[in-house]
Amino acid sequence: MEKLTIIKVGGKIVEEKKSLLRLLEDFSKIEGKKILVHGGGRSATHYATLLGIESKMVNGRRITDEETLKVVTMVYAGLVNKNIVASLQAKGINALGLTGADMNIMLSEKRKVEEVDYGFVGDVKKVDASILAKLISEGVVPVLAPLTHDGMGSMLNTNADTIASETAKALSKYFDVNLIYCFEKKGVLNDENDDESVIAVINKPKFVELVENGVVQGGMIPKLENAFKSIESGVKKVVITNAFSIADETAGTTIE
């Protein structure tokens, strides 16, 4: 099978023009078939504030009420996504910006209310990998925004890490998929105050040990859990690395 590289980028990298353009330059140099999945939470918060809409977060996750859903749809699917697509077109990459609603590529269900009502937040139920595979085979580079839909007319705010992992799992039937999560750090660190203390490889037993020792905590726990699920579902390789090392196959933390 052909190799497919899926890059997920978020955080400050997407929000700041200089760092985003540098990432897209590196992304454009990745050989072969590829997909870019992006976030944009800080931009959504910024524009919500300008519109007088309060952003509410619980454990780092956004509460998406009806007004917030309008903002994230505008910002993720519009401003952030189309700026990325335009920048990639300028580099000769035939990019296509998509949400889960476009061509019904990703269907979700609204998250059930348990301890917290997250509002219009989607948990992915189904990915139509055949359409994505067809687009990719035609030379198109999908750029996926962190939005899905419920099949009943409503958009749903959906975690970008989840979009990336669900896409990777679904496409592993068609390609040898490498999934790369990139952010500001060089990988998973043994010491959060030492940027050079990158843990080269993490397997399941090592993960349990790192969580018990408090080395891995907060948002890194679900990121790694997603990574292990991806490997178990047929994704060939998962890497967590610095946004500016995506072309270096020896950089970052490999999950196995």
N, C-alpha and C positions, 0 to 999 in steps of 0.2 A: 504493500500500500504506500501511497505517497505521503510525505510528511506534511503536517499542518501545524503551524505555530499559532497559539492563541495567547495574546498579550492582554492582561487586565491592568489598567492604570487608574489611579485615583489620587486622592489627597491633594497636596499642594502642587503636584506635578501638572495636573489638569488646569488648576486655577491660574497659574502664573504663565503669561505668554511665552517668556523666554525659555522656561523649562519644558513647556509643552512642545514648542517648536524643535527643541533639541531631541526630545523623545521621538517625535514624528520623523525626524531625520534618521535616527537610529532604526526606527521601525521600518522605514522605507528601504533600508539596506538589508533587512532580513530576507534571505533567499527563499523562494518557493511560496507555497500557499499560506495565507495568514488571515487572522481576524483580530480586530482591536475592540476590546470592551472597556468602556470608560465610566467613571463616576462623575461627580460634580456637586457634591453636597455643600461645599463652602459657597459656591456661586448661588445655589438655591437659597441658602440662608441669607446671603447678601441681598438678593432681589426680593425675597419675602419681607425683609426689614424695610426696604425702600417702599414697598406697597402697604406697609403698616400691618403685616401679618406676623404674628409671633411664632417663632420656631420652637417647638417643644421636643425635647429628646429624653428618652429613657434608656439607660445603659448604652448610650452611644447610638441608639436607633431612633430615627425620626418618627414622630407621631404625624401621620398624614391625614389631616381632616380635608374637607371638601375644598377649601380655599388653598391649602398647601398643595393639594394634588394638582390644581391648575398651575401653580408656580413651578413645581418640579417637572410637569409635562412641558411647559414653555422652555424652561432652562435646559433640561436634559436632552429632550428630543429636538429642540430648536437651537438655541444659542450655542451650547457646548458641542452638540453632535455635528451641526452644519459647519461650524468653524473648523472642526477636525477634518471633516470631509473635504472642505475647500482647500485646506492646507495640504492634504494628501494628493488631491488632484494637481496642485501646483508642483508636486514632486513626481508627477507622471504615474500615480497609482490610481487605478479606477475604483475608487471607494464608493460605497453605498451605505448611507446612514439608515439604520433600522431600529424600530422598537419591536417588542414582542407582538404587537398588534398587526404590524405590516406582514402581509401574506400569512398571517396566523402562525408565525414561526414559534411563538412561545406563549402558551396558555397557562394562566395561574388561577388560583382560588384566593379569595380575600382571606387573610389570616384570621383564624377563629379567636374570639375574645376569651382569654384565660385570665391571667393576673392583670394584663395590660391590654387596653383596646388601642391597637396601632393604627386603626382607621383603614384607609385605602392602601394597604400594603399587601403585596401578592406573594404567595408561596407557589413555586413553579410545579405544575402538574404534567405538562407535556411540551416537548420540543419537536418541531417538524424538521428533523435533520436532513431529509431528502431535498427540500427546497434550498436549504443553506448549501448543501453539498453541490447541487446543480449550479448555483450562483458562483461558488468558489471554483468549480471546474471550468466555468466560462471566463475565468480571469478576474472576477469581481472580488474586491476586498471588503467584506462586511464590517461596518463600524456600529457596534451595538450599544444603544443607550440603556440605562438601568430602569426600563419601564416594560411592563407586560400588560396583558388585558385579561378580562374574565370571561370573554365570549358572549357577554350580555350587554356590551356597550360601554363598559367602564375601564379606564386605564387604571393600572395599579403600580405603585412605587415598589421597586424590587431591588434587593441588595445586589450590587454589581459583582461581588465575589461569587454569589450564587448564580447569576447570569452566566459568568465565565465557566464555572464548573459544570453546570447543567448543559451548556453548549458543548463543552469538551467531551463530556460523557456520551452525549447523543451522536456526536460526529466521529467517535472512536470506531464506529462500524464501517466508516468510509475512508478514514485516514489514520496514519500513525500520529497521534496528537501529542504535542508538547504544550503544556499549559504553564505560562509564566505570570506569576503575580508580581508586579513591581511597585515599589514605593520609595520613600526617602532613604531608608536604611539599606545596608549592603546585604542583608539577609536576616535570618533569625539569629539574634545575638545571645551569647552566653552571659554577657554583662551589658545591660542597656546603656551604660555610660562609656563603653568601649566599642567604638564603631568597627574595630578590627577583629572583634571576638566572634566572628561568624561561625556558626555551627554548620559544617559542610554537608552532613547527611543526617536526616532524622527519620527513623523507622517508628513503628507503633510502640515498642517497649521504651525507646528513648523519649518519645513524646510523653508517655505516662510519667516517666521519671522527671522530665523537665517541668511538667505541670505541678507535680507533688513538691518539687523544690522551689516553686515560685519563679522559675526562670522564664517560663512561658505563661503569660497571663493576659487578661483583658481581651481585646479584639483579635489577638493572635491565636487564641484557642479555637474559635469557630473557623478562622482562616485555614488552620492546619487540619481541623476535622473535615472541612470541605475537600482539602487536598487528598487526604487518605481515601475518602469516598470516591474521588475521581480515579485514583489508582486502582481501587477495587472494581471499578466499573469499566476498566479497559483503557483508560488514558495511559499513554506510554511513560510520560515523565512529567512531574510537577516541580517547578522551581520557584522559590521566593527570593527576589533579588532587588538590587538597586535599579531604579528606572533608567540609569545611564549605562547599565551593563547588560542590556537585554541581548546584545549580539555576542556576548562572551559566554560560551557554553560551560566554562569552568567556574564562573562566578556564582555567588549566592548559596542558598541552602536547597539541596535536593531532597525531596520527600519520596520515600520508597517503602 
